[in-house]
Amino acid sequence: MSDDVGEQLLETWGGDDPADALCRAQQAPTTTPDDELPRCPECQSVRLRARPGTPHQQPEKRDTDYWCENCHTAVDDPEAGR
């Protein structure tokens, strides 16, 4: 992380060092309006997560690239639930 980025993080998010400021930024609520967030087509939750890895890793266990943390539905296209 460059010094300029670290200074900006500390200025915006506070903390003891740039790593602490980055952690605070990652844990902050999103500033994207709810109606712009992709939603689960089953439960309309915005708690969609990308599956780790690539589609080529254990393809027999990966039928989709995303899943819903709320209802555990496999999601093919996170934009479809909008």
Phi, psi and omega in degrees: 000129181289160181298323180297316179295316179300318179295320179296318178298314180297320180295319183280316190251347181074192180112176183276330181206170182303324179295320177294318178296319178297318178300317178298318180296319181293332182270353181288151177298151179293151176260001177283129179301144182306323183287352176260353181276142175295148184234154174291131180292341181273310187243359180066016177289151175264008183272057178269142180229142175284139176288139181291157178085191180248163179300342182276348179272121180047060184301334179292341180257357183242101176261345178217166179267348183226159174213155181266125178289338183280307184246000178064026177281138172285133185238121178284312184230105183295342179281343184292335183277356181293000000 
